[in-house]
């Protein structure tokens, strides 16, 4: 099953949004949190997502449209 590892940066209002919950519920993916660091006004999360190539791409694009800074990390793929 294809996997994508992403580093997500959440700033401003996005820090208080349920981005990870929406990601897990809104797409046919298995989402696993690797690491996270959340501060008062910003934060970052590393997530591994397993699913079809199409669903991984849809989820990645959705994150970007939500204002999340998305960086793909090397890893299994």
C-alpha positions as CSV (number, residue, x, y, z in Angstrom):
1,X,0.0,0.0,0.0
2,X,1.5,3.4,-0.9
3,X,2.6,5.6,1.9
4,X,3.4,9.3,2.2
5,X,5.2,10.9,5.1
6,X,4.4,14.6,5.5
7,X,5.6,17.4,7.7
8,X,2.7,19.7,8.3
9,X,3.2,23.3,9.6
10,X,0.1,24.9,11.2
11,X,0.3,28.6,11.9
12,X,-2.2,31.2,13.1
13,X,-5.8,30.0,13.2
14,X,-4.9,26.6,11.7
15,X,-3.3,25.6,15.0
16,X,-6.7,25.4,16.6
17,X,-8.4,23.6,13.7
18,X,-9.1,19.8,13.8
19,X,-6.9,19.2,10.7
20,X,-5.7,15.7,11.7
21,X,-9.2,14.6,12.7
22,X,-10.6,15.9,9.4
23,X,-7.8,14.2,7.5
24,X,-8.5,10.8,9.2
25,X,-12.3,11.0,8.8
26,X,-12.5,12.7,5.4
27,X,-10.3,10.4,3.3
28,X,-9.9,6.7,2.8
29,X,-6.5,6.6,4.5
30,X,-4.8,5.2,7.5
31,X,-3.2,8.2,9.3
32,X,-0.5,7.8,11.9
33,X,1.1,10.6,13.9
34,X,4.8,10.3,14.1
35,X,5.8,13.5,16.1
36,X,4.3,16.8,16.9
37,X,5.2,20.1,18.5
38,X,2.5,22.6,19.3
39,X,3.0,26.1,20.7
40,X,0.6,28.9,21.4
41,X,0.6,30.4,17.9
42,X,2.0,27.6,15.7
43,X,2.9,24.0,15.5
44,X,4.1,21.2,13.3
45,X,3.1,17.5,12.9
46,X,4.7,14.6,11.1
47,X,2.1,12.2,9.7
48,X,2.3,8.9,7.8
49,X,-0.6,8.3,5.5
50,X,-1.3,4.9,3.9
51,X,-3.8,4.5,1.1
52,X,-4.2,4.6,-2.7
53,X,-2.1,7.0,-4.7
54,X,-5.3,8.9,-5.7
55,X,-6.5,9.3,-2.1
56,X,-3.0,10.3,-0.9
57,X,-2.9,13.0,-3.6
58,X,-6.5,14.2,-2.8
59,X,-5.6,14.5,0.9
60,X,-2.3,16.3,0.3
61,X,-4.1,18.8,-2.0
62,X,-6.9,19.3,0.6
63,X,-4.3,20.1,3.3
64,X,-2.8,22.8,1.1
65,X,-6.2,24.3,0.4
66,X,-6.8,24.5,4.1
67,X,-3.7,26.7,4.5
68,X,-1.4,24.0,5.9
69,X,2.2,24.2,4.7
70,X,2.9,20.7,3.4
71,X,6.4,19.2,2.9
72,X,6.8,15.6,1.7
73,X,9.5,13.8,3.7
74,X,11.6,10.9,2.4
75,X,10.5,7.5,3.7
76,X,8.6,4.5,2.5
77,X,6.6,5.1,-0.6
